[in-house]
Amino acid sequence: MIEEHIDIQTSNGLMNTFVVFPEEDGPHPVVFFYMDAPGKREELHDMARRLASVGYFVVLPNLYYRRSRDYHLKERSPEALAEMFGHMGALNAQTTQTDTQALLNFVDQHAMADHQRLGAVGYCMSGPFVMWAAAQFPQRFLSIASIHGANMATDAPDSPHRMASQIHCECYFACAEIDKWAPPADIQKLEASLISAKSNYRIEWYPKVEHGFVFPQRAGMYNAKAAERHWERLFSLFKKTLK
């Protein structure tokens, strides 16, 4: 495996990014990995490596680069969570467009990246980001996956669920049964929009698990069986759409 820690130029500054891909048989299909709210960290690097190990060129950017190059949540005290939500609140559809354009520019020039076969996965706060990215660049993405995505249906004009008609690729949504950030009512709104748009989608409920169930270091929330199911679904989605 080849690993690179690089800076990608955006119109807002340098976005420090982890890139990992197989050493041989490239160029490889590309997967953009949009991080969760606790930040870019080794736990996510390991997840990116797992994706790369089955044949993908995985790009994991630090989406908080405008505010910090090395932030990640170290404890769940009220003060630490307030800082995290401050970083999270600084991101929106506009920053997603800026960052995704920079990622596209990068993979378009990398010899080991097959930029014509492109997918994305977003965790938690980045569930909306993959929908925004696919709506903003509909000709680029062949598939997206939202894993216990948060705030998928809001009152905002650019709410993710309102993007369905602009998204042309296959979509997968993994939803935790116990999730205050994505309650059933929100997912019902999302599905109604997907149906109206005649989208190619799948919403799958993961019973008896909480928001964050895929992360091995999320004590009390990690569920190994459900996490492995999510990996199976990702591998299947990308094998089918990025072939």
Protein Blocks (a to p, Z undefined) as FASTA:
>chain_A
ZZdddddddfkbccdddddddfbhpacddddddddfkopafklmmmmmmmmmnopacddd
dfklmmockbccfbfcfklmmmmmmmmmmgcfklmmmmmmmmmmmmmmpmkbcfkbccdd
dehjlmmmmmmmmmmmmmlpgbdcdehiehkbcfbfklfklmmmmpcbdcdddddfbdfk
lcfklmmmmmmmmmmnopacdddddehiaehilpmklghkacfklmmmmmmmmmmmmmmm
mZZ
